[in-house]
């Protein structure tokens, strides 16, 4: 019985330690920041991603966030409920939480813009001059201010970071 136990322990330890080198490998298709910002197309894609996250303010204000319907001057009928259900809940008092997604999404948008400002650089061999990069960085600075303004409009006082926050 002791011999069987020792053989089982030896075999299990042999099989459990064989995969560590295989499992510690990173995928081959993972992009790094250097790979993104050393390529013109990927750099422009990152900037368009910062722009792509700009919310449609009036549609969101009216339908999702419910700013218009929170006032007492709007009196829609119950037939609107199938299209404007979330917004109508504010009027008739059937809402429990207000999730405008501003508090959870805008910091992600701001961080993406700060990452662009920190990592973007001129690529003269690909036709991206220093002036182009400075213009793109200024666009990101404007978008950062705009995202902060949306948060201030919805929540009042918000924490302001003027650079990337250390995630650690």
C-alpha positions as CSV (number, residue, x, y, z in Angstrom):
1,X,0.0,0.0,0.0
2,X,2.9,2.4,0.8
3,X,4.5,1.6,-2.5
4,X,1.2,2.4,-4.4
5,X,0.9,5.7,-2.5
6,X,4.5,6.7,-3.4
7,X,4.1,5.8,-7.1
8,X,0.8,7.8,-7.2
9,X,2.5,10.9,-5.7
10,X,5.5,10.6,-8.1
11,X,3.3,10.2,-11.2
12,X,1.0,13.1,-10.2
13,X,3.9,15.4,-9.5
14,X,5.4,14.4,-12.9
15,X,2.2,15.3,-14.7
16,X,1.4,18.5,-12.9
17,X,4.7,20.2,-13.5
18,X,5.0,19.6,-17.3
19,X,2.7,22.4,-18.5
20,X,4.2,25.4,-16.8
21,X,6.4,26.5,-19.8
22,X,3.5,26.0,-22.2
23,X,0.9,27.9,-20.1
24,X,3.2,30.9,-19.5
25,X,3.4,31.9,-23.2
26,X,1.7,35.1,-24.4
27,X,-0.5,34.9,-27.5
28,X,1.3,35.8,-30.7
29,X,-1.4,38.2,-31.9
30,X,-1.4,40.5,-28.9
31,X,-0.6,44.2,-29.8
32,X,1.6,46.2,-27.5
33,X,1.5,50.0,-27.2
34,X,4.8,50.2,-29.2
35,X,3.2,48.3,-32.0
36,X,0.1,50.5,-32.0
37,X,1.9,53.8,-31.9
38,X,4.7,52.9,-34.4
39,X,2.1,52.4,-37.2
40,X,0.2,55.2,-38.8
41,X,-3.0,53.3,-39.4
42,X,-3.1,51.9,-35.8
43,X,-2.4,55.4,-34.4
44,X,-5.2,56.9,-36.4
45,X,-7.4,54.0,-35.3
46,X,-6.7,54.7,-31.7
47,X,-7.7,58.4,-32.2
48,X,-10.8,57.4,-34.0
49,X,-11.6,55.1,-31.1
50,X,-11.4,58.1,-28.7
51,X,-13.8,59.9,-31.0
52,X,-16.0,56.9,-31.4
53,X,-16.9,57.0,-27.8
54,X,-18.4,60.5,-27.9
55,X,-22.0,59.9,-26.8
56,X,-24.9,61.3,-28.8
57,X,-25.9,63.7,-26.2
58,X,-29.4,64.7,-27.2
59,X,-30.6,61.1,-28.0
60,X,-29.0,59.9,-24.8
61,X,-30.4,62.8,-22.8
62,X,-33.9,62.2,-24.2
63,X,-34.2,58.4,-24.3
64,X,-31.6,56.8,-22.1
65,X,-30.6,59.3,-19.5
66,X,-34.0,60.8,-19.1
67,X,-33.0,64.5,-18.6
68,X,-35.9,65.8,-20.6
69,X,-38.5,63.5,-19.0
70,X,-37.3,64.3,-15.4
71,X,-38.9,67.7,-15.8
72,X,-42.5,68.3,-15.0
73,X,-43.3,69.9,-18.4
74,X,-43.4,66.6,-20.4
75,X,-46.6,64.6,-20.3
76,X,-46.4,61.7,-22.8
77,X,-49.1,59.1,-23.1
78,X,-48.7,55.5,-22.1
79,X,-48.4,54.4,-25.7
80,X,-44.9,55.9,-25.7
81,X,-43.8,53.2,-23.3
82,X,-42.9,50.7,-26.0
83,X,-40.3,53.1,-27.4
84,X,-39.4,55.4,-24.5
85,X,-39.8,53.0,-21.6
86,X,-36.8,54.0,-19.6
87,X,-37.5,57.7,-20.0
88,X,-41.2,57.2,-19.3
89,X,-40.4,55.5,-16.0
90,X,-38.9,58.7,-14.7
91,X,-42.2,60.5,-15.2
92,X,-44.6,57.9,-13.8
93,X,-42.3,57.1,-10.8
94,X,-41.4,53.5,-11.7
95,X,-37.6,53.8,-11.8
96,X,-35.3,52.4,-9.2
97,X,-31.8,53.3,-10.4
98,X,-30.5,55.9,-12.9
99,X,-27.7,54.5,-15.0
100,X,-26.6,57.0,-17.5
101,X,-23.3,55.1,-17.9
102,X,-21.5,58.4,-17.6
103,X,-19.7,57.5,-14.4
104,X,-18.4,54.2,-15.6
105,X,-17.7,55.0,-19.3
106,X,-16.2,58.5,-19.3
107,X,-13.1,57.6,-17.2
108,X,-12.4,54.9,-19.7
109,X,-12.7,57.4,-22.5
110,X,-10.5,59.9,-20.7
111,X,-7.8,57.2,-20.0
112,X,-7.8,56.3,-23.7
113,X,-7.2,59.9,-24.7
114,X,-4.4,60.2,-22.1
115,X,-2.8,57.1,-23.4
116,X,-2.8,58.6,-26.9
117,X,-1.3,61.9,-25.6
118,X,1.4,59.9,-23.8
119,X,2.4,57.5,-26.5
120,X,1.8,59.1,-29.9
121,X,4.8,60.4,-31.7
122,X,5.8,61.6,-35.1
123,X,6.4,58.9,-37.8
124,X,8.1,60.8,-40.6
125,X,8.8,57.6,-42.7
126,X,5.0,57.0,-42.7
127,X,4.0,60.6,-43.4
128,X,2.9,61.6,-39.9
129,X,4.6,64.9,-39.0
130,X,5.1,66.4,-35.6
131,X,2.4,69.0,-36.4
132,X,-0.1,66.2,-37.2
133,X,0.6,64.5,-33.9
134,X,0.3,67.8,-32.0
135,X,-3.1,68.5,-33.6
136,X,-4.2,65.0,-32.7
137,X,-3.1,65.4,-29.1
138,X,-4.9,68.7,-28.9
139,X,-8.1,67.0,-30.2
140,X,-7.6,64.4,-27.3
141,X,-7.2,67.3,-24.8
142,X,-10.5,68.8,-26.0
143,X,-12.3,65.4,-25.8
144,X,-10.9,64.9,-22.2
145,X,-12.4,68.3,-21.3
146,X,-15.7,67.4,-22.9
147,X,-15.9,64.1,-21.1
148,X,-15.2,65.8,-17.8
149,X,-17.9,68.4,-18.6
150,X,-20.4,65.6,-19.2
151,X,-19.6,64.1,-15.8
152,X,-19.8,67.5,-14.1
153,X,-23.1,68.2,-15.7
154,X,-24.5,64.9,-14.5
155,X,-22.9,64.4,-11.1
156,X,-21.6,67.8,-10.0
157,X,-18.2,67.7,-8.4
158,X,-16.0,64.9,-9.9
159,X,-12.4,64.0,-9.3
160,X,-10.1,65.5,-11.9
161,X,-6.9,63.9,-13.1
162,X,-4.6,65.8,-15.4
163,X,-2.5,62.8,-16.4
164,X,-2.7,59.0,-16.4
165,X,-3.5,57.5,-13.1
166,X,-1.3,54.7,-11.9
167,X,-3.5,51.6,-12.0
168,X,-1.3,49.8,-9.5
